Amino acid sequence: MTDLSLHILDIAENSINAGAKCIEINIIEDEIANKISIEIKDDGHGMEKEILDKITDPFVTTRTTRRVGLGIPLLKQAVELCNGGLKIESEKGIGTKLIIWMELFHIDRQPLGNVMETILTLAISEKIFNLIFSHNKNGNEFRIDLDEFKELTSQIGIGTNEFLIFLKKYLEKEYNNFKTK
């Protein structure tokens, strides 16, 4: 994967496939501390300890469509390359939380990528869930709760092209303004 937003999308899609009804994605950038961290938390099925203990092994996967699972191992490699780490907590029936951290200005750090497109991709998922996204950069925060956003735009109709166009325009204006601060 070429950027962090693709890793975020991969992990969030795993959460959706695990039956999550709510996914929280938090990005924190701190230029003074030279640190970026990303937390993805869900209320999905969670993992059994046996799977959790082996989750960074590319030859361990719960998928039946293929025998390898490269998402988390590649993410672990990417963050460790930048003096960071990865931690996963999961409890069967409760959910999963993945946290990564690394040096923000490390020469080998993958770019954050197009987070806005990741949010839009998740928003058009056929499975019903709530997405809470926040991005904190040097104390400034952008936050969107898709359930709250859907209530504000209920006259448009969830899942329609009009809703997605409205969401995209909102993100282009508000999230892009946030990123330039």
Buried (B, 14 or more C-beta within 10 A) or exposed (E): BEBBBBBBBBBBBBBBEBBBBBBBBBBBBBEEEEBBBBBBBBBBBBBEEEBBEEBBEBEBBEEEEEEEBBBBBBBBEBBEBBBBEBEBBBBEEEBBBBBBBBBBEBEEBBEBBBBBBBBBBBBEBEEEBBBBBBBBBEEEEBEBBBEEBBEEBEEBEBBEEEBBEBBBEBBEEBBEEBBEE
